[in-house]
Amino acid sequence: MEQETGFNGYALPIVFDVSNKTLKLKFMHIISQPSILHFGTPVVLISTKNENDTDNLAPMSSIFWLGWRCMIGLAAGSKTTRNLLRNKQCVLNLPSVDQAGAVNLLAKTTGSNPVPEGKLLKGYRYEEDKFGIAGLAPQPSQTIRPQRVKECPVQMEAVVEAIHKLAEGDPEQQGRIITFELRVQKTYIEESILMDGNPNRVDPDKWKPLIISFQQFYTLGNKVQYSTLAEIPEILYNTPDRERAINQTVLQ
């Protein structure tokens, strides 16, 4: 039986082992070297157009948001990367927990033929009909050519604004990962996750995104406590990109 105690006023956690009447340090942190530092980000199904105008659809999760822009990171040799480099367009489809099964069906597939060596080692296989194998339905976009995923509660048409290479200073890694700065120019959100009476605000109590953390699926839980940041009106985060998106013309 153990019970926590203090020790000479130092801020070190001490455990008193009642069974053998000894004191031992209870360290809160140790040096650790995980192979991945993936502490939890949303899953995105990113749709792009192939050279022959067929649809590619790939799950990814290396993404973060800034206003109506986001940064994504992709392997340089992936089909999605090559499509983005060529036509600079994609749809960012955000699945909820309800689409976890579809994401699994896509997870170890690639639109690249032959399959890149790095993906072969991980068990990937080539699939041409990405929508079909996942049981998902395509929807036409309004401002770009890649199609949306009907089942995903959030869909964002986006264009590439800038391209950056990762680890350029490291000869061993340079050229392996490419990061894209994307600008969202049209957003579609399922009514069921919007705040009552407000079509421009997502209700975080209703939205259950699919989250991946260390290769496992999770979602958001209950609100922990009130956030003082919620006192700031969302409109104050408005950017010129949002205004530009509102006035975006439909693709002809």
N, C-alpha and C positions, 0 to 999 in steps of 0.2 A: 504494500500500500504506500502511495506517495502523496505528499502534500506540499504545496508550494509555500515558501517562506522568503524572507528577505535576508540580506547578509551585509552587516556592517555599513549600511547606508548606501552601498554601491547599487547602481542600476543594472545589476546582473540578476536574471531569474535563477533562483536556487530551489532545488527540490530536496526535501527531507524524506529519505526512505525509512519509514517507520519500522519495517521488518528487520533491518540490520542497523538502524540508528546511524545512518551515514548521510552526509550532505554531498550533493553533486550538482554541477552546473547544468542548467537546462538551456542550451543554446537555441536561439530563435532562428538563426541563419547559418547555413554552411555554404561553402563554395560548391557550386554545381555547374555542370557543363552539358545542358540538354542539346541534343542534335538539332532541335528546332526551338525557336523562341516564339511560339504561336499561342499567345495567352488568351486568344478569343477575338474573332472578328466575324462579321456577317458573311454568309455564303452568297455569292453572286453567280447567276447564270448569264454569261456574256455571249450575246449572239452577234455574229458577223457574217459577211458575205464572202463566199469562196470565189476563186477566179472564174468558175463556170456558172456563177450566179446561184448556186445552191447555198443552203444555210448551214453554218457551223454554230454549234452551241456547246459551251464548255463551262464547267463550274470552276470558280476561283474564289479566293478570299483575302488576297493581299491587297487591301484597299483601305483608304481613309478619305474623309470628306472635309472640304473647306467651302462653305457656302454652296453655290450651285456648280462647284467643280470638285473633282476627286482625283486622287493619284492611285494608279494600279501598277502592280509589278507582275511581269510574266516572263517565262523562259523564252529566250531569244528564238529558239527553234520551234516553238509551238505554232500550230495552225492559226490560232487566234492572233498571235503576235504578227505573223506574216500578213494576215488580212488587214489588221489595223495599220501596219506600215504602208500597205498598198492603197487602201481606200479611206482611211481615217474616220471610220464610222462604226458605231456599235450600239447595242441596247444593253443596259444594265438592268437585268431582271432580278428582283429580290424575292426569293422563295420564303414562304412561311414554314412552320413545322409540318404543314400538310403536304409539302412537296419533298420531304426528306427522302422518300423512296425513289422518286424520279432523279434526284441528285445522285443517289447511289448507283443508279443504272448508267449514269453518264460518267461517274467519277474516274474510271480507269479506261476511258476510251479517248481516241484522238482522231482528228480529221486529217492527220498527216500520213501519207502513204509513200514510201515505207515509214514504219514507226521509228522515231528517233531512238538511238541506242539507249539513252538515259531512261526513256519511258519503257522500253522493252524490259530493262532490268527491274522496273517496278510493276511489271505485269500488265501494261497497257496493250490494247488492241486497236486496230483501225476500224472505224465505223463511219460510213458516209451519211446515213440518215439519222442525225442526232436527235431531232425532234421525235422521230418515229420510235427509236429504241427506248426513249424515256417516257413514251406515252403522253407527250405534250403537244399542244396545238399552237401553230404560229398565227400571229395576228399582224396585219400590215401596219407599218409605222407611218407617221405623217410627214416627217421632215428628213428621214434618211432611208436607205434601202434595206438594211438589216431588219428582220422581223422581231416582234415582241413575243413573249411567252404568255399565252392567254391565262394560264393557271396561276401565275405569280401575282400577288397582290400589289406589288410595286413594279413599275416599268419606267425606265428613263432612257430616252433617246439622247445619245451623246456623240460629240465629235472630238477628235484629237486636237488639242491646242499646242502641245509641246511633247517632245520625246527626249528622254534622258537615258544614258547608260549607267548601270550600277557598277561600282567597284572598278572604276577606270584606272585607279592607281595601283591595282593589284594584278600583275600579269597572269596569275594563276586563275583569277576569276573574271577578268574583264571580258565583256561580250556575252556573258552567259545569261544575264538578266537585263531586261529593258523595262523602264518605267514610263508610263504614259500619263500626261496631264489631260484629263477629259473635261469638257464643258457640257453640262446638261442643257438641252434646249427644248425638251418637252417631257413632262412627267404625268403619268397616269397612276392613280391610286384607287384601290377598291373601296367603295363606300363603307363597307363594314368596319374598316379600321380608322375612319375619320371621326373627328369630334362631332357630336350632334350639333347640327346647325352651322357648322363651319367647314366648307369644302376645301379649305387651304391649310388645315391643321390635322396632323396625324395624332390620334389618341394613343399614347404609349401603353395605356392599360388594355387596349384592344389588339395592338400589334405584337405578334409573336414571331419575330424573325428567326430564321434558321441560323444558329451560331455554330462555328466550328472552333474547338479548343483542343489543341494537341491531338488532332485527327479524329475527334469524337464530336457528335452532334449534340447541341444543347439549345436552349432558348432563354429568353428573359423571364425572370421570376416576378414575384410581387414587388412593388415599390418598397424600398428599404425605409426611407423617411423623406420628409419634405425637403426639396432642394431650393436654396435661396436663389439659384440661377433662374428658376422658374418665374421669379418676380419680374424678370426682364421681358418686355413684350417681344414676341418673335419678329415683329416687323422691323425692329431695330437691327436685326441681322440681315436685312434685305441687301442685295448686291446688284450692281448693274447687269450681271448675268441673268438674274431672275427677270428683270424688266425686259431684257433682250429676248428671253424665252417666251414671254407673254406675247410679244410682237412677232415671233418667228413664223414665217410663211410656210404653208404646206407644200411638200415636195410634189412637183408636177410629173 
